[in-house]
Amino acid sequence: HAAYMIYTSGSTGQPKGVVNSNGAIVNRLCWMQDRFGIEPGDRVLQKTPISFDVSVWELFWPLMTGARMVLTEPDRHGDAGYLRDLILAEGVTIAHFVPSMLHAFLEQLTEAMPLPKTVIASGEALPVAVVDRFGQVMAGRLHNLYGPTEAAVDVSAHLCVPGSRE
């Protein structure tokens, strides 16, 4: 039972269309809910373009839990200053960043941010320096996830502890 088709980046070879099943994405969303436990009062930032697999959980996870989805303006998902202002104005509690964008976001912060409480990084290697910077300017928790598109987004997760080398 196909739920959606999305194209891979081709990082493991040729780009290709991948069909993910309803069961696979439901399993993924249930895992996220079990792991991170968002509630109706949470606000999930939806900034990933829908051509990328992360957008699937950004769209459906808040819908299945009753949380609010906060949408970015078109083509503003890479504007660190805009994202900072939106996160604070809308009270975003869950956000995803690819590590390179997380680095850009963290570098423009001049003071500590209380939100989001959960930040998920995936899609690229997460440098230790970014984890350490996160600990200096963010109050939330940083989770590093990895997985191929074929696996309904991610297959591994790690809670990052700034200053730790685990």
Residue frames as qw, qx, qy, qz and C-alpha x, y, z in Angstrom:
[[0.000, 0.889, 0.457, 0.000, 0.00, 0.00, 0.00],
 [0.475, 0.271, 0.012, 0.837, 1.97, 2.96, -1.31],
 [0.205, -0.782, -0.392, 0.438, 1.74, 6.15, 0.75],
 [0.170, 0.932, -0.116, -0.297, 3.98, 8.41, -1.33],
 [0.837, 0.268, 0.118, 0.462, 6.78, 8.47, -3.88],
 [0.150, -0.955, 0.161, 0.198, 9.79, 10.71, -3.45],
 [0.750, 0.567, -0.240, 0.241, 13.09, 11.01, -5.28],
 [0.772, -0.469, -0.001, 0.429, 16.42, 10.27, -3.63],
 [0.023, -0.915, 0.249, 0.316, 19.38, 12.64, -3.95],
 [0.830, 0.499, -0.235, 0.077, 21.45, 9.95, -5.58],
 [0.229, -0.795, 0.537, -0.164, 24.08, 9.95, -2.83],
 [0.681, -0.245, 0.690, -0.006, 24.28, 6.15, -3.08],
 [0.448, 0.139, 0.747, 0.472, 24.33, 6.10, -6.89],
 [0.015, -0.308, -0.506, -0.805, 21.81, 7.31, -9.43],
 [0.363, 0.054, 0.349, -0.863, 18.85, 9.41, -8.22],
 [0.232, -0.197, -0.894, -0.328, 15.70, 7.34, -8.30],
 [0.556, -0.379, -0.071, -0.736, 12.09, 7.43, -7.27],
 [0.147, 0.038, -0.921, 0.359, 11.34, 5.58, -4.05],
 [0.578, -0.431, -0.377, -0.582, 7.88, 4.39, -3.08],
 [0.010, 0.169, -0.787, 0.593, 7.33, 4.17, 0.66],
 [0.361, -0.393, -0.817, -0.217, 4.46, 2.19, 2.06],
 [0.467, -0.674, -0.124, -0.558, 1.74, 3.33, 4.39],
 [0.869, -0.433, -0.214, 0.105, 3.01, 0.87, 7.02],
 [0.680, 0.112, -0.171, 0.704, 6.58, 2.21, 6.81],
 [0.054, 0.485, -0.065, 0.870, 5.65, 5.85, 7.34],
 [0.659, -0.610, -0.171, -0.405, 3.10, 5.01, 10.05],
 [0.868, -0.249, -0.254, 0.347, 5.81, 2.99, 11.82],
 [0.461, 0.274, -0.137, 0.833, 8.18, 5.94, 11.52],
 [0.240, -0.590, -0.047, -0.770, 5.65, 8.43, 12.87],
 [0.804, -0.529, -0.218, -0.163, 4.74, 6.15, 15.78],
 [0.777, -0.061, -0.243, 0.578, 8.46, 5.76, 16.59],
 [0.198, 0.429, -0.087, 0.877, 8.86, 9.56, 16.57],
 [0.514, -0.618, -0.121, -0.582, 5.88, 9.97, 18.86],
 [0.885, -0.378, -0.243, 0.121, 7.22, 7.30, 21.22],
 [0.688, 0.076, -0.167, 0.703, 10.72, 8.82, 21.20],
 [0.182, 0.221, -0.061, 0.956, 9.89, 12.54, 21.34],
 [0.145, -0.543, -0.779, 0.278, 6.28, 12.57, 22.60],
 [0.027, -0.128, -0.087, -0.988, 4.84, 15.76, 21.17],
 [0.065, 0.505, 0.763, -0.399, 1.50, 16.99, 22.47],
 [0.223, 0.795, 0.519, 0.222, -1.29, 19.25, 21.19],
 [0.195, -0.944, -0.037, 0.263, 0.49, 22.28, 22.70],
 [0.566, -0.316, 0.443, 0.620, 3.64, 21.68, 20.65],
 [0.463, 0.823, -0.010, -0.328, 4.41, 23.56, 17.47],
 [0.761, -0.040, 0.492, 0.421, 6.34, 21.84, 14.68],
 [0.109, 0.701, -0.288, -0.644, 8.20, 23.96, 12.15],
 [0.766, 0.381, 0.496, 0.149, 7.40, 22.85, 8.60],
 [0.062, 0.847, -0.270, -0.454, 10.17, 24.31, 6.48],
 [0.410, -0.231, 0.788, 0.398, 11.50, 21.42, 4.43],
 [0.462, 0.323, -0.394, -0.726, 10.48, 21.56, 0.75],
 [0.851, 0.031, 0.345, -0.394, 8.06, 18.73, -0.04],
 [0.764, 0.501, -0.401, -0.072, 10.54, 17.21, -2.49],
 [0.209, 0.450, -0.783, 0.375, 12.60, 16.01, 0.52],
 [0.573, -0.250, -0.779, -0.037, 11.68, 13.08, 2.75],
 [0.195, -0.137, -0.596, 0.767, 11.87, 15.03, 6.03],
 [0.334, -0.089, -0.096, -0.933, 8.82, 17.02, 4.89],
 [0.575, -0.250, -0.716, -0.307, 6.73, 13.85, 5.27],
 [0.479, -0.399, -0.668, 0.406, 7.13, 13.75, 9.06],
 [0.072, -0.100, -0.179, 0.976, 7.01, 17.55, 9.36],
 [0.420, -0.142, -0.362, -0.820, 3.57, 17.42, 7.73],
 [0.685, -0.260, -0.602, -0.318, 2.03, 14.28, 9.21],
 [0.448, -0.104, -0.706, 0.538, 3.46, 14.07, 12.74],
 [0.126, 0.039, 0.345, -0.929, 1.70, 17.21, 14.01],
 [0.580, -0.077, -0.352, -0.730, -1.50, 16.13, 12.28],
 [0.683, -0.155, -0.711, -0.067, -1.54, 12.73, 13.98],
 [0.440, -0.199, -0.630, 0.608, -0.86, 14.20, 17.44],
 [0.134, -0.879, -0.457, -0.030, -2.93, 17.39, 17.36],
 [0.444, -0.474, 0.028, 0.760, 0.14, 19.62, 17.50],
 [0.333, 0.883, 0.100, -0.315, 0.25, 22.84, 15.51],
 [0.726, 0.212, 0.309, 0.576, 2.21, 23.06, 12.28],
 [0.046, -0.854, 0.039, 0.516, 4.05, 26.36, 11.72],
 [0.744, 0.492, 0.319, 0.321, 4.67, 26.95, 8.02],
 [0.350, -0.440, 0.197, 0.804, 7.54, 29.04, 6.72],
 [0.446, 0.743, -0.013, -0.499, 6.99, 31.49, 3.92],
 [0.891, 0.410, 0.134, 0.143, 7.88, 30.10, 0.48],
 [0.674, 0.529, -0.168, 0.487, 11.63, 30.09, -0.21],
 [0.190, -0.816, 0.310, -0.450, 12.51, 31.39, 3.30],
 [0.949, -0.307, -0.074, -0.003, 13.55, 27.99, 4.75],
 [0.789, 0.141, -0.149, 0.579, 17.23, 28.94, 4.32],
 [0.044, 0.721, -0.092, 0.685, 17.02, 32.40, 5.93],
 [0.514, -0.132, -0.687, 0.497, 18.50, 31.99, 9.41],
 [0.034, -0.015, 0.305, -0.952, 17.32, 35.37, 10.72],
 [0.578, -0.144, -0.303, -0.744, 13.79, 34.80, 9.48],
 [0.705, -0.169, -0.688, -0.036, 13.72, 31.33, 11.05],
 [0.306, -0.058, -0.610, 0.729, 14.95, 32.67, 14.40],
 [0.269, -0.032, 0.130, -0.954, 12.22, 35.33, 14.43],
 [0.673, -0.118, -0.470, -0.558, 9.53, 32.84, 13.34],
 [0.594, -0.108, -0.761, 0.236, 10.55, 30.25, 15.94],
 [0.150, -0.105, -0.534, 0.825, 10.36, 32.83, 18.73],
 [0.371, -0.016, -0.056, -0.927, 7.18, 34.55, 17.51],
 [0.740, -0.073, -0.438, -0.505, 5.26, 31.29, 16.99],
 [0.611, -0.471, 0.533, -0.348, 6.70, 29.38, 19.96],
 [0.802, 0.319, -0.479, -0.156, 8.08, 26.56, 17.81],
 [0.678, -0.542, 0.462, -0.181, 9.00, 23.58, 20.00],
 [0.802, -0.016, 0.549, 0.235, 10.19, 21.08, 17.33],
 [0.410, 0.826, -0.218, -0.320, 12.40, 21.91, 14.34],
 [0.896, 0.069, 0.307, 0.315, 14.56, 20.10, 11.81],
 [0.149, 0.891, -0.330, -0.273, 17.77, 21.40, 10.26],
 [0.887, 0.311, -0.162, 0.300, 20.31, 19.85, 7.95],
 [0.690, -0.474, -0.108, 0.537, 23.64, 20.33, 9.78],
 [0.408, 0.187, 0.178, 0.876, 24.95, 22.99, 7.38],
 [0.196, -0.670, -0.309, -0.646, 21.80, 25.09, 7.91],
 [0.669, -0.673, -0.294, 0.111, 21.92, 24.45, 11.65],
 [0.629, -0.158, -0.034, 0.761, 25.49, 25.78, 11.62],
 [0.129, 0.406, 0.240, 0.872, 24.38, 28.95, 9.77],
 [0.457, -0.712, -0.391, -0.362, 21.41, 29.34, 12.14],
 [0.721, -0.557, -0.243, 0.334, 23.54, 28.97, 15.28],
 [0.551, 0.031, 0.032, 0.833, 26.26, 31.32, 14.03],
 [0.009, -0.531, -0.226, -0.816, 23.86, 34.22, 13.64],
 [0.564, -0.711, -0.415, -0.070, 22.55, 33.90, 17.21],
 [0.210, 0.585, -0.362, 0.695, 23.92, 36.58, 19.51],
 [0.391, -0.346, 0.558, -0.644, 22.07, 35.40, 22.60],
 [0.121, 0.016, 0.988, -0.097, 20.72, 32.12, 23.92],
 [0.532, -0.103, -0.389, -0.745, 17.39, 30.88, 22.56],
 [0.491, -0.143, 0.696, -0.504, 14.91, 29.06, 24.81],
 [0.802, 0.354, 0.394, -0.275, 13.19, 27.38, 21.84],
 [0.814, -0.148, -0.350, -0.440, 12.83, 24.98, 20.17],
 [0.667, -0.510, 0.485, -0.243, 12.96, 22.35, 22.90],
 [0.802, -0.010, 0.568, 0.185, 13.76, 19.62, 20.35],
 [0.348, 0.738, -0.388, -0.428, 15.99, 20.07, 17.32],
 [0.885, 0.081, 0.445, 0.105, 16.50, 17.22, 14.88],
 [0.120, 0.727, -0.513, -0.442, 19.49, 17.26, 12.54],
 [0.768, 0.093, 0.621, 0.122, 19.75, 14.90, 9.58],
 [0.638, 0.758, 0.129, -0.052, 20.68, 14.69, 5.93],
 [0.467, 0.714, -0.407, 0.325, 24.42, 15.36, 6.36],
 [0.666, -0.092, -0.530, 0.516, 27.21, 14.59, 8.80],
 [0.347, -0.905, -0.152, -0.191, 26.78, 16.58, 12.02],
 [0.500, 0.476, -0.438, 0.576, 30.12, 18.16, 13.00],
 [0.557, -0.405, -0.546, 0.477, 31.17, 18.16, 16.67],
 [0.184, -0.020, -0.096, 0.978, 31.69, 21.94, 16.46],
 [0.369, -0.352, -0.383, -0.770, 28.01, 22.40, 15.57],
 [0.653, -0.464, -0.599, 0.014, 26.94, 20.23, 18.51],
 [0.486, -0.266, -0.378, 0.742, 29.14, 22.26, 20.84],
 [0.032, -0.137, -0.106, -0.984, 27.85, 25.59, 19.47],
 [0.503, -0.464, -0.570, -0.455, 24.30, 24.30, 19.93],
 [0.618, -0.448, -0.553, 0.333, 25.06, 23.75, 23.61],
 [0.315, -0.112, -0.172, 0.927, 26.29, 27.35, 23.93],
 [0.176, 0.025, -0.107, -0.978, 23.24, 29.09, 22.45],
 [0.601, -0.216, -0.507, -0.579, 20.27, 26.70, 22.63],
 [0.453, -0.331, 0.590, -0.581, 18.37, 25.44, 25.64],
 [0.900, 0.102, 0.014, -0.424, 16.80, 22.44, 23.89],
 [0.710, -0.246, 0.643, 0.147, 17.99, 18.97, 22.99],
 [0.400, 0.610, -0.499, -0.467, 19.73, 18.10, 19.74],
 [0.821, 0.018, 0.567, -0.061, 19.09, 14.73, 18.11],
 [0.137, 0.525, -0.660, -0.520, 21.13, 13.44, 15.18],
 [0.811, 0.235, 0.477, -0.245, 19.16, 11.14, 12.87],
 [0.063, 0.468, -0.707, -0.527, 20.31, 9.27, 9.79],
 [0.615, 0.213, 0.754, -0.084, 18.66, 7.16, 7.16],
 [0.103, -0.013, 0.663, 0.742, 18.08, 6.67, 3.48],
 [0.488, 0.088, -0.105, -0.862, 14.88, 7.80, 1.80],
 [0.579, 0.015, -0.753, -0.312, 14.12, 4.14, 1.09],
 [0.357, -0.170, -0.827, 0.399, 13.76, 3.50, 4.83],
 [0.248, -0.806, -0.486, -0.231, 10.90, 5.99, 5.31],
 [0.065, -0.952, 0.095, -0.283, 13.27, 8.77, 6.34],
 [0.038, -0.707, 0.635, -0.309, 15.65, 7.58, 9.11],
 [0.871, -0.074, -0.484, -0.033, 16.99, 4.40, 10.66],
 [0.641, -0.161, -0.471, 0.584, 19.18, 5.63, 13.52],
 [0.200, -0.883, -0.109, -0.410, 18.98, 8.31, 16.22],
 [0.640, -0.084, -0.420, 0.638, 21.39, 9.74, 18.75],
 [0.267, -0.944, -0.195, 0.001, 20.89, 12.36, 21.47],
 [0.566, 0.489, -0.212, 0.629, 23.85, 14.73, 21.15],
 [0.549, -0.768, -0.201, 0.261, 25.49, 16.03, 24.31],
 [0.303, 0.888, -0.196, 0.284, 27.57, 19.16, 23.78],
 [0.228, -0.754, 0.582, -0.203, 31.13, 18.63, 24.99],
 [0.800, -0.150, 0.578, -0.060, 30.80, 14.84, 24.73],
 [0.201, 0.515, -0.684, -0.476, 32.56, 12.90, 22.02],
 [0.444, 0.105, 0.881, -0.121, 30.13, 9.97, 22.04]]
